[in-house]
Amino acid sequence: MDMVTAGDGGVRRVVRVDHASCLVTDPAGPVRARAPMPVAVGDWVELSGGPDPTVAAVLARRTAVTRRDPTGQTQVLAANVDLVLVTAPADRLSLARVEREVTIGWDSGAEPVVLLTKSDLDDGSLAAALAERVMGVDILRVSSVLGQGLDDLRKRLAPDRTAVLLGPSGAGKSTLVNGLLGQDVTPTGAVRESDHRGRHVTTARHLHAVPGGGSLIDTPGLRSLSLAVDAGALGAAFPDILELAASCRFRDCGHDREPGCAVLAADGSGGLPPGRLASYRTLVRELEHEARRNDPRAAREAEAVWRQRRLDGRRLFKERGYR
């Protein structure tokens, strides 16, 4: 999309957001514009003309990466992205967090890709564990030490795709940005030896143009990544459990203690990777909690479902002669 000069208004892309203002693209360099309405990095916005550029409208988003913030509101982390790059550091890999971020990626409408960063520290077992737990998603090994994975990422971004990086502090996101851009544009920090936790070096989301084509949005490490997704995204992230659930005795099975649950049977027999069902349950409970908090009708419906499950369970136990 063609850019226009700052004084003529027109359409630009948001590079960075700072409270009530934002930086937007311009041929002469980023331009500061007032933002009287919520905007996110990656948004395409219309500016009013004049000497004081102001965001007049936000164009419809193709995709949006969101989370539930501590106040319960939906926060847009990045907009109009094609790829959600989930960084999974080899020095402190959390499979449950990766599953959570992949779910957020599917919900955004973009394509999630898992990056095993610091892969020079992996003997192959971590990559195998990721492949077992994360399904339907490409997993790339990335190492700044070995220079591994950067060429593949460049190809995925060219000629004009946008990616956003998600992951905890110390996952190597800033190092990855610097490697893709070919220069140190973002600061990097050491990881504590005691717990392998990183410091919040990146403090704001920022969109960078990648040499050779494409754009990359760097994000700070977020300790809290509460879901703001729908059930479809959860199903995309856990297709194995969704497939098993079709064989459960009860249509509304909660995969908890219900008799005839195909998911529980698979978990007990080793048909599901260890921790997979526990991770799924955590995300389901979180989504149900948010639905009840924001919708009294959903709260009543959820209570009715659980009441029926308890009745079904008692009836089946009686039919089998249990007391």
Disulfide bonds with the S-S distance in Angstrom:
none
